[in-house]
């Protein structure tokens, strides 16, 4: 099992949402493509930042992979 916290999931979601510039958001374009090259690095950076924060919650949410 992998350990993922609620804060990590929130950081990942915000990073995904942040990939699309505000001036490009429209009803049919609110989530970037999984093939958008900015998504992976943005999510990785956001999750690492949260995971490295000593004051962040450490309560894991368990997923079976």
PLY file of the C-alpha trace (Angstrom):
ply
format ascii 1.0
element vertex 65
property float x
property float y
property float z
element edge 64
property int vertex1
property int vertex2
end_header
0.00 0.00 0.00
1.04 3.57 -0.64
0.59 6.36 1.88
-1.25 9.41 0.58
-2.66 12.19 2.73
-5.69 14.36 2.12
-3.34 17.34 1.85
-1.39 15.61 -0.92
-4.59 14.95 -2.86
-5.68 18.57 -2.42
-2.27 19.84 -3.55
-2.41 17.59 -6.61
-5.91 18.80 -7.52
-4.92 22.45 -7.15
-1.81 21.86 -9.25
-3.88 20.26 -12.01
-6.34 23.16 -11.93
-3.47 25.64 -11.96
-2.04 24.33 -15.21
-4.72 26.13 -17.21
-4.18 29.90 -17.20
-7.24 31.77 -15.87
-7.75 33.57 -19.18
-8.07 30.20 -20.98
-10.65 28.64 -18.63
-14.04 28.15 -20.26
-16.98 25.77 -19.71
-15.52 23.12 -22.00
-11.91 23.52 -20.81
-11.53 23.36 -17.04
-9.34 20.26 -16.75
-6.12 19.95 -18.74
-5.45 16.91 -20.87
-3.56 14.07 -19.22
-1.10 14.49 -22.07
-0.41 18.12 -21.16
3.31 18.13 -20.38
2.85 20.64 -17.56
0.53 18.41 -15.49
3.04 15.82 -14.27
5.71 18.24 -13.06
3.12 20.54 -11.48
1.55 17.68 -9.52
4.91 16.23 -8.52
6.19 19.59 -7.26
3.00 20.28 -5.31
2.92 16.86 -3.66
6.61 16.94 -2.77
6.15 20.36 -1.20
3.28 19.11 0.98
5.06 15.86 1.83
8.16 17.81 2.89
6.21 20.14 5.18
6.81 19.01 8.77
3.64 20.75 9.95
1.42 18.98 7.40
-1.03 16.33 8.47
0.36 12.82 8.45
-2.95 10.98 8.53
-2.82 8.68 5.54
-5.65 7.72 3.25
-5.03 4.19 2.05
-5.54 3.07 -1.51
-4.84 -0.38 -2.78
-2.83 -0.40 -5.99
0 1
1 2
2 3
3 4
4 5
5 6
6 7
7 8
8 9
9 10
10 11
11 12
12 13
13 14
14 15
15 16
16 17
17 18
18 19
19 20
20 21
21 22
22 23
23 24
24 25
25 26
26 27
27 28
28 29
29 30
30 31
31 32
32 33
33 34
34 35
35 36
36 37
37 38
38 39
39 40
40 41
41 42
42 43
43 44
44 45
45 46
46 47
47 48
48 49
49 50
50 51
51 52
52 53
53 54
54 55
55 56
56 57
57 58
58 59
59 60
60 61
61 62
62 63
63 64
